[in-house]
Amino acid sequence: MHLSIAHLYPHTMNTYGDDGNIICLTRRCAWRDIITTVHPIDVGDDIPEAVDIYFFGGGQDAAQSSLVTDLHKKAERLHADVDSGTPLLAVCGGYQLLGNAYQPSNADRLLGISIFPIETYASETRMIGNVVITATSELGFSKDHQTLVGFENHSGKTQYTQENTSHPLGIVRHGFGNNGKDHTEGCIVNNAIGCYLHGPLLPKNPHLADWLIQKACSRHDNSYELKLLDDALEWTTHEAIVGRYV
Amino acid sequence: MNTTYHASVFIGKVTHTALRAVGRSGDSLPGLIANRIYPHLLRDLSKQCSEGVILVCGTNGKTTTCSMIAAILHASGTALIHNRSGSNMTRGHITAFLSKASWRGTVHATLALLEVDEAVLPVTLSTTHPRIVVLHNLFRDQLDRYGEINTIAKKWLSALRSDLPKDSYLIVNADDPQLAYIAKELNHPNTIYYGLNDPTVGSNSATSVVDAYISPASDKPLHYSTYYLSHLGNYRDPGSPFSRPQLTFPTTSVSLGTSEFPTQFTVGPYISLSLPIPGLYNVYNAVAAVVTAHILMVEPKYIQQALAAFVTVFGRFERIPVGLHSLYLCLIKNPAGAGEVIRTLPRDKPISMAFFANDNFADGLDVSWYFDTSFEHIAPQISWSLFSGSRANDMALRLKYAGNSSHPTIIENTNTAITNLLQRVTHEDVYVLSTYTATLNLQSALRKRRLIANYWKEK
């Protein structure tokens, strides 16, 4: 098995340990003898022909506005891949730009590329802290591992633009989530996940990392099953955060 | 001076004396209490220094830079107020003054040297009317506390605009684009730029997390001809005339040392130096100290003597002998600093390491920077590893993904972990990396075991 991972804007959008998600994906693949190639895709770069997993991290406001024009040039391709089921993970700034729009506090409104039916408005308060959510059943996680843990740090408040058809990544049990009000966190569309959870997200949530890898492998081989790994340390780290806050 | 001033000094000094009597360092609380009684205390204390106040601010290297400046001034015989423990908020500044003030509130020193927390700089600027301000660097550090780097840079610029005295010196690390941009916007008459001019110790590609990738002048990615340390380097902006300013004091002929050989370099045409501690980050620290001392008109021989005999401050690659072997203590706070610490660890041989990782407020609540730190450069060599602190699991997990193949011992309780650690040191050297509050805990535990002295009892 060989997976091609596209890392969108790794130089400008890498604020909160975002590379950790790439490290996690490549390591967990390597431990299973799945070969990975990571393609860093910056402003002006073309997306390679075949992409199995997309990752898009967070950045400062200035970084976000510097790449939004380029992102629109890539929009058609990203839509096509998400529609056909390519797994994608977008965190914080990446999540916001893949929504319909982001309104910064002292700058022009940035139009996103509408992968996720969300809109984000900068607010005065920063939402900072550890987060624990119960993940949506769409992810099919086992009964023992329903939670996702991470750390959020954002002033943008995110709302769904389609009330009834929007799917949250999960329900907040500790922390703020999308907007600190409606207890939702993140959004899931097909196999594309957007969220505010960094920390980074994947190392402490091995079930989510494997969900992305499994989705990617299944598109090559329907019957492909991931080898089990020793995740004792991953789960101890995960449970320590759940135990502290929930 | 009024009655409230005298009362606040008196109560501050009583608190300080009481804390020292019970064996505590008391670097913050006296200043905190005294400032509550009299909010203008720092202003009234600092204006008594006839030779002025020096402020040193930046993300990494403040404590080491200040302690180098202090060592140089000590060698030249200047009496100094200095918040040497690294307590760098207003309360720590006041405490430093109180320890050199009489019970009547008269300050017995002509010059003050203050290490200043990034978020506190605007307050310190407006209260102390400094003679020299050193802007050392701006790295990603505790985003949960300080916010984005751009936000800090904006706050510094506006504080310097309103409160930097016209006749004071602004000493700026020109290799840091954010700081050079602040200086350019400020256009202060006495601006001194230091930086490196020696591509042999740099790289032409970014080696680690780059924080100032986007030009503050044009929002375009900067072009670098040389990267020295993270985003510090020789850069130009493709979208505007902004580029690294002409260096007033270029540093050349850098030869990086090891634990056996000293680091050597030349600052300007001015002075050749030898420094007994490793790491390019320490070259930056020393250059900032040398330039500051030069502005203070210290004779070069004192600068050379003091740096050649420089001993690291606590937790900055400090060696603690235990029997036949040693513990090396290294404070890690953020990706850039931790990356430089990792670059100075021994290479190409198995290494025993301990990690003490906390997520208290002063450490940063957000531990995602563990994954921004290039532990990959050391993890495969680790033959024994111990993890402790409130985020021991997160750190152990980070090292697992960096390629640590040793079996990690995880002991959350600091004291139990230290016992385990000291047992290991009876067999071989151990390199300890710890976050800020974990370093303080280690310090106090090692003091209790009489492996290190109380620093306030040193000379």
Chai-1 contact restraints between the chains, C-beta under 6 A:
chainA,res_idxA,chainB,res_idxB,connection_type,confidence,min_distance_angstrom,max_distance_angstrom,comment,restraint_id
A,H11,B,Y213,contact,1.0,0.0,6.0,A-B,restraint_1
A,Y16,B,S368,contact,1.0,0.0,6.0,A-B,restraint_2
A,G17,B,S368,contact,1.0,0.0,6.0,A-B,restraint_3
A,G17,B,F371,contact,1.0,0.0,6.0,A-B,restraint_4
A,G17,B,D372,contact,1.0,0.0,6.0,A-B,restraint_5
A,G20,B,F371,contact,1.0,0.0,6.0,A-B,restraint_6
A,I23,B,Y401,contact,1.0,0.0,6.0,A-B,restraint_7
A,R27,B,Y401,contact,1.0,0.0,6.0,A-B,restraint_8
A,Q60,B,E148,contact,1.0,0.0,6.0,A-B,restraint_9
A,Q60,B,N150,contact,1.0,0.0,6.0,A-B,restraint_10
A,A62,B,N150,contact,1.0,0.0,6.0,A-B,restraint_11
A,A62,B,I214,contact,1.0,0.0,6.0,A-B,restraint_12
A,A62,B,D219,contact,1.0,0.0,6.0,A-B,restraint_13
A,A63,B,I214,contact,1.0,0.0,6.0,A-B,restraint_14
A,S66,B,I214,contact,1.0,0.0,6.0,A-B,restraint_15
A,S66,B,D219,contact,1.0,0.0,6.0,A-B,restraint_16
A,I128,B,D144,contact,1.0,0.0,6.0,A-B,restraint_17
A,F151,B,D366,contact,1.0,0.0,6.0,A-B,restraint_18
A,N153,B,L143,contact,1.0,0.0,6.0,A-B,restraint_19
A,N153,B,D144,contact,1.0,0.0,6.0,A-B,restraint_20
A,H198,B,S368,contact,1.0,0.0,6.0,A-B,restraint_21
A,G199,B,S368,contact,1.0,0.0,6.0,A-B,restraint_22
A,P200,B,S368,contact,1.0,0.0,6.0,A-B,restraint_23
A,P200,B,F371,contact,1.0,0.0,6.0,A-B,restraint_24
A,P203,B,L397,contact,1.0,0.0,6.0,A-B,restraint_25
A,P203,B,Y401,contact,1.0,0.0,6.0,A-B,restraint_26
A,L233,B,L397,contact,1.0,0.0,6.0,A-B,restraint_27
A,L233,B,K400,contact,1.0,0.0,6.0,A-B,restraint_28
A,T236,B,N393,contact,1.0,0.0,6.0,A-B,restraint_29
A,T237,B,N393,contact,1.0,0.0,6.0,A-B,restraint_30
A,T237,B,D394,contact,1.0,0.0,6.0,A-B,restraint_31
A,T237,B,L397,contact,1.0,0.0,6.0,A-B,restraint_32
A,A240,B,N393,contact,1.0,0.0,6.0,A-B,restraint_33
